[in-house]
Amino acid sequence: MSDGTRNIHPHRVVVIVPVYRNLEVTRNCLESLMASDLPEHAAIIVIDDNSPEEAVSAYCQELTERFSIQLVVNDENLGFVGTVNRGFTLDTDADVILLNSDTVVSNDWVQRLQACAYREHNIGTVTPFSNNGTICSYPVFLIPNNLPKQWNTRELDRAFRSGNAESHCEIPTAVGFCMYIKRSCLNATGAFDEESFGQGYGEECDFSLRASAKGWKHVIAADIFVYHEGAASFASESTERKRRADTIMDRLHPSYHTLIGDFIARDPLYFLRKNVDTIRLNEKPADATNILEEHFRYTKTILERVRNEQEQRQQLEIMLTIAREQFAETDTALNHAQTLVTGLNSDLKQSQAHSAQLDNVILNMEQSRSWRYTAWLRKK
């Protein structure tokens, strides 16, 4: 966990928002983005990935008439990863913030993300806290949460800013709902792997591990909160996509799940979340009951993980027992086969000995006088 000073010399940054469907969440995202306290050195690029919903495309077009944003429309559907990669090329000198279209941002979130990115020279990506951000989730670690009762996104973001001012902590991988990427890290690592991850899920994890291999690290900006709806464009497909992404990550990065598992077991973000709980209690004492319920859910998730680990161990023990039984059966079969081979070899040796004896008998007969006389008579 580290503290640092604000970025005195800000680098130009573009906020890239790929949009596809779901007008309501898209509007909530873009309206919150335009209402937030954006710095002068930040630009906004909205990329319409050939949306099948005319209302979404029409809204994005209308937005460009009201605000100073750049709208890019794909001639064909490129998928999330292809759209993001296109976004990377639109301003090749600027840092990038990838922002999902189902998020809500507030206050001076861009300034704080960028300040965090430049506290250390080898920070490659920065992710904020969120209600639905897996390892970056609040109030309950790892699971999707609703906003805490009595709080909206703007208020909760201020609580994070107050409770964890200018603090960050290293995480094993960025989380893609809101992801700041330094241009120098992007140039060194390369774009997202479109061939492997296609429509999305897992591409930011693959990128993060490739960046880590080049010396970059990934952190959570503990003083920022961004609301995330989750799977707004592909809700019906999200489970299968996640499963497929896990399989691909296992193939490309065999140590990935061990890395994540170790982080989850340590949970170094616990005290950062607890700091925000304290702010909530101080500002709204009536929130105490809600916080207790959240801690109960957190404890429950720990117990569920332990139970799952026990079930996995039991399953592995069953598989090991079955494997041992199969090995024992194989050993028995091999021993039986060896006995048969030994018997066959013995029979073969006996047959060879009998054949040699017969050859000797025939040879002796051929050499005898009576055999030669009989042979002479047959010729007559």
C-alpha positions in Angstrom: 0.0 0.0 0.0 1.4 3.3 -1.0 0.7 7.0 -0.8 1.9 9.7 -3.2 1.5 13.2 -4.5 -0.8 14.4 -7.3 0.5 14.5 -10.8 1.9 18.0 -11.4 2.5 17.6 -15.1 -0.6 15.8 -16.5 -0.3 13.8 -19.7 -3.1 14.0 -22.3 -5.7 11.3 -21.8 -8.6 10.0 -23.9 -11.6 8.3 -22.3 -12.8 5.6 -24.8 -16.4 4.3 -24.4 -17.4 1.5 -26.6 -21.2 1.3 -27.0 -23.4 -1.4 -28.4 -26.8 -1.7 -26.9 -29.0 -0.9 -23.9 -30.0 2.8 -24.2 -30.7 3.4 -20.6 -27.4 2.3 -19.1 -25.5 3.9 -22.1 -27.3 7.2 -21.4 -26.5 6.9 -17.6 -22.9 6.4 -18.4 -22.4 9.1 -20.9 -24.4 11.7 -19.0 -22.4 11.0 -15.8 -19.2 11.3 -17.8 -20.1 14.7 -19.2 -21.3 15.9 -15.8 -18.1 14.8 -14.0 -15.3 17.3 -13.4 -13.1 16.5 -16.4 -9.7 18.2 -16.8 -8.9 20.2 -19.9 -6.3 17.7 -21.1 -8.9 14.9 -21.3 -10.8 14.0 -24.5 -13.8 11.7 -24.9 -14.2 9.2 -27.8 -17.4 7.2 -28.1 -17.3 4.2 -30.5 -20.5 2.9 -31.8 -19.8 -0.8 -32.6 -22.5 -0.9 -35.3 -25.2 -1.1 -32.7 -28.3 -3.2 -33.6 -30.4 -0.7 -31.6 -31.2 2.5 -33.6 -32.0 4.4 -30.4 -28.5 3.9 -29.1 -26.9 5.1 -32.3 -29.3 8.1 -32.5 -28.5 9.0 -28.9 -24.8 8.9 -29.4 -25.2 11.1 -32.5 -27.4 13.6 -30.6 -24.8 13.7 -27.8 -22.1 15.0 -30.2 -24.4 18.0 -30.9 -24.5 18.9 -27.2 -21.0 18.1 -26.0 -17.5 18.2 -27.3 -16.9 14.5 -27.9 -15.7 12.5 -30.8 -18.0 9.8 -32.2 -16.6 7.0 -34.2 -19.0 4.5 -35.9 -17.8 1.1 -37.0 -19.0 0.1 -40.4 -19.4 -3.5 -39.1 -19.5 -5.0 -35.7 -15.9 -5.5 -34.5 -16.8 -6.9 -31.1 -15.6 -5.3 -27.9 -11.9 -6.2 -28.2 -11.7 -5.1 -31.8 -13.5 -1.8 -31.0 -11.1 -1.1 -28.1 -8.1 -1.8 -30.3 -9.4 0.6 -32.8 -9.7 3.2 -30.1 -6.1 2.7 -29.1 -5.1 3.9 -32.5 -7.1 7.2 -32.6 -4.7 9.2 -30.5 -1.3 7.4 -30.4 0.3 9.9 -28.0 -2.4 10.0 -25.3 -2.9 7.7 -22.2 -6.1 5.8 -22.4 -9.0 5.2 -20.0 -11.3 2.3 -21.1 -14.7 2.9 -19.7 -17.5 0.4 -20.1 -20.9 1.9 -21.2 -22.6 0.4 -18.1 -20.6 2.5 -15.6 -21.4 5.7 -13.8 -18.5 8.1 -12.9 -18.4 11.3 -10.7 -16.4 14.2 -9.3 -12.8 14.5 -10.4 -12.3 10.8 -11.1 -10.0 11.3 -14.1 -7.6 13.5 -12.2 -7.3 11.0 -9.4 -6.8 8.0 -11.8 -4.0 9.8 -13.6 -2.4 11.0 -10.4 -2.3 7.4 -9.2 -0.8 6.2 -12.5 2.1 8.6 -12.2 3.0 8.0 -8.6 5.5 5.3 -9.6 7.2 5.1 -13.0 6.4 1.4 -13.5 2.7 1.6 -12.9 1.1 0.5 -16.1 -2.6 0.3 -15.3 -4.9 1.7 -12.7 -8.4 0.4 -11.7 -10.8 2.1 -9.2 -13.0 0.4 -6.6 -16.5 -0.5 -7.8 -19.6 -2.2 -6.6 -19.1 -4.8 -9.3 -15.4 -5.2 -9.9 -14.4 -8.8 -8.7 -11.2 -8.2 -6.8 -12.0 -4.4 -6.7 -15.6 -4.9 -5.4 -17.0 -2.9 -2.5 -18.6 -3.4 0.0 -18.2 -7.2 -0.3 -15.1 -8.5 -1.9 -15.4 -10.5 -5.1 -19.1 -10.4 -5.6 -21.5 -8.0 -7.5 -23.0 -5.6 -5.0 -25.8 -3.0 -5.1 -24.9 0.5 -4.0 -25.0 0.7 -0.2 -28.3 1.9 1.0 -28.5 5.6 1.7 -25.6 6.3 -0.7 -25.4 7.4 -4.3 -22.3 7.1 -6.6 -21.1 10.6 -6.1 -21.4 10.4 -2.3 -19.6 7.1 -2.2 -16.8 8.3 -4.4 -16.3 11.2 -2.0 -16.2 8.7 0.9 -13.4 6.8 -0.9 -11.6 10.0 -1.6 -11.8 11.0 2.1 -11.0 7.5 3.5 -8.2 6.6 1.2 -6.8 9.9 0.0 -4.0 9.3 -2.6 -3.6 5.7 -1.6 -3.1 2.7 -3.9 -2.3 -1.0 -3.7 -0.9 -3.4 -6.1 -3.2 -5.9 -7.7 -2.4 -8.9 -10.0 -4.4 -7.6 -12.9 -6.4 -4.6 -14.0 -10.2 -5.0 -14.2 -11.7 -3.8 -17.5 -14.9 -1.9 -16.4 -12.7 1.2 -15.9 -9.0 0.8 -16.7 -6.4 3.5 -17.0 -3.5 2.5 -19.3 -0.3 4.5 -19.7 0.6 5.0 -23.3 4.2 3.9 -22.6 2.8 0.6 -21.1 0.4 0.1 -24.1 3.3 0.7 -26.6 5.5 -1.8 -24.8 2.8 -4.5 -24.3 0.8 -4.2 -27.5 -2.9 -4.1 -28.1 -5.5 -6.5 -26.7 -5.5 -10.1 -28.1 -8.4 -9.9 -30.4 -7.9 -13.4 -31.9 -8.0 -15.1 -28.5 -10.6 -13.1 -26.7 -12.9 -12.0 -29.5 -16.1 -10.5 -28.1 -14.6 -9.7 -24.6 -13.9 -11.1 -21.1 -10.4 -11.9 -20.1 -8.6 -9.5 -22.6 -7.6 -7.1 -19.8 -6.2 -10.0 -17.7 -4.1 -11.3 -20.6 -2.9 -7.7 -21.3 -2.0 -7.2 -17.6 0.1 -10.4 -17.4 1.9 -9.6 -20.7 2.6 -6.1 -19.3 3.8 -7.6 -16.0 6.2 -9.8 -17.9 7.8 -6.6 -19.2 8.1 -5.0 -15.7 4.9 -3.0 -15.4 2.6 -3.3 -12.4 -1.1 -2.9 -11.8 -2.7 -1.0 -9.0 -6.1 -0.1 -7.6 -6.7 3.6 -6.9 -8.1 3.3 -3.4 -9.5 6.9 -3.4 -11.9 6.4 -6.4 -15.3 4.6 -6.7 -17.0 3.9 -10.1 -20.4 2.3 -10.3 -20.6 -0.7 -12.6 -23.9 -2.3 -13.8 -22.3 -5.4 -15.2 -22.9 -7.4 -18.4 -25.4 -4.8 -19.7 -24.8 -5.5 -23.4 -24.3 -9.3 -23.2 -26.1 -10.4 -20.0 -27.3 -13.7 -21.5 -23.9 -14.7 -22.8 -21.7 -13.5 -19.9 -21.4 -16.8 -18.0 -20.3 -18.8 -21.1 -17.9 -16.0 -22.1 -16.3 -16.0 -18.7 -15.9 -19.8 -18.8 -14.3 -19.6 -22.2 -12.0 -16.8 -21.1 -10.8 -18.8 -18.1 -9.9 -21.7 -20.3 -7.9 -19.5 -22.6 -6.1 -17.8 -19.7 -5.2 -21.3 -18.4 -3.6 -22.1 -21.7 -1.8 -18.7 -22.2 -0.9 -18.1 -18.6 -0.7 -21.3 -16.6 0.1 -19.4 -13.4 -2.9 -17.0 -13.7 -5.3 -18.7 -11.4 -2.7 -19.4 -8.7 -1.8 -15.7 -8.8 -5.4 -14.6 -8.4 -6.0 -17.3 -5.7 -3.0 -16.1 -3.6 -4.3 -12.5 -3.9 -7.8 -13.5 -2.8 -6.4 -15.5 0.2 -4.4 -12.4 1.4 -7.1 -9.8 0.6 -4.8 -6.8 1.0 -7.7 -4.5 0.1 -9.6 -5.3 3.3 -8.3 -2.3 5.3 -9.0 0.1 2.4 -12.6 -1.1 2.3 -12.7 -0.8 6.1 -11.5 2.9 5.9 -14.6 3.6 3.8 -16.8 1.8 6.3 -15.5 4.2 8.9 -16.3 7.2 6.8 -19.8 5.9 6.2 -20.4 5.4 9.9 -19.1 8.9 10.8 -21.2 10.6 8.1 -24.4 8.5 8.4 -24.5 6.6 11.8 -27.8 5.0 10.7 -25.7 3.1 8.1 -24.3 0.9 10.9 -26.9 -1.8 10.4 -26.2 -2.0 6.7 -22.4 -2.2 7.3 -22.9 -5.1 9.7 -25.0 -6.9 7.1 -22.2 -6.4 4.5 -19.6 -7.8 6.9 -21.9 -10.8 7.5 -22.0 -11.3 3.7 -18.2 -11.0 3.5 -17.8 -13.6 6.2 -20.3 -15.8 4.4 -18.3 -15.6 1.2 -15.1 -16.7 3.1 -17.0 -19.7 4.5 -18.3 -20.5 1.0 -14.7 -20.3 -0.4 -13.5 -22.6 2.3 -16.3 -25.1 1.7 -15.6 -25.0 -2.0 -11.9 -25.6 -1.4 -12.9 -28.6 0.9 -15.2 -29.9 -1.8 -12.4 -29.6 -4.4 -10.0 -31.4 -2.1 -12.5 -34.2 -1.5 -13.1 -34.4 -5.2 -9.3 -34.6 -5.8 -9.0 -37.3 -3.1 -11.7 -39.3 -4.8 -10.0 -38.9 -8.2 -6.7 -39.9 -6.6 -8.2 -43.0 -5.1 -9.7 -44.0 -8.4 -6.4 -43.4 -10.1 -4.6 -45.6 -7.5 -7.2 -48.4 -8.1 -6.7 -48.1 -11.8 -2.9 -48.3 -11.4 -3.3 -51.3 -9.1 -5.5 -53.0 -11.8 -2.9 -52.2 -14.4 -0.1 -53.5 -12.3 -2.0 -56.8 -11.8 -2.6 -57.1 -15.5 1.0 -56.4 -16.3 2.2 -59.0 -13.7 -0.2 -61.6 -15.3 1.0 -60.7 -18.7 4.6 -61.1 -17.5 3.8 -64.5 -16.1 2.3 -65.5 -19.5 5.3 -64.2 -21.4 7.7 -66.1 -19.0 5.7 -69.3 -19.5 5.7 -68.8 -23.3 9.5 -68.3 -23.3 9.9 -71.4 -21.2 7.7 -73.4 -23.6 9.7 -72.0 -26.5 13.0 -73.0 -25.0 11.6 -76.5 -24.4 10.4 -76.7 -28.0 13.8 -75.5 -29.2 15.5 -78.2 -27.1 13.1 -80.9 -28.4 13.8 -79.7 -32.0 17.5 -80.0 -31.4 17.2 -83.5 -30.0 15.1 -84.5 -33.1 17.7 -83.0 -35.4 20.4 -85.1 -33.7 18.3 -88.3 -34.0 17.8 -87.6 -37.7 21.4 -86.8 -38.2 22.4 -90.1 -36.5 20.0 -92.0 -38.6 21.3 -90.5 -41.8 24.8 -91.5 -40.8 24.0 -95.1 -39.9 24.8 -98.0 -42.4 21.2 -99.2 -42.6 19.9 -95.7 -43.5 22.5 -95.4 -46.2 21.7 -98.9 -47.6 18.0 -98.1 -47.6 18.6 -94.9 -49.4 20.7 -96.8 -52.0 17.8 -99.3 -52.6 15.3 -96.4 -53.1 17.5 -95.0 -55.9 17.5 -98.5 -57.6 
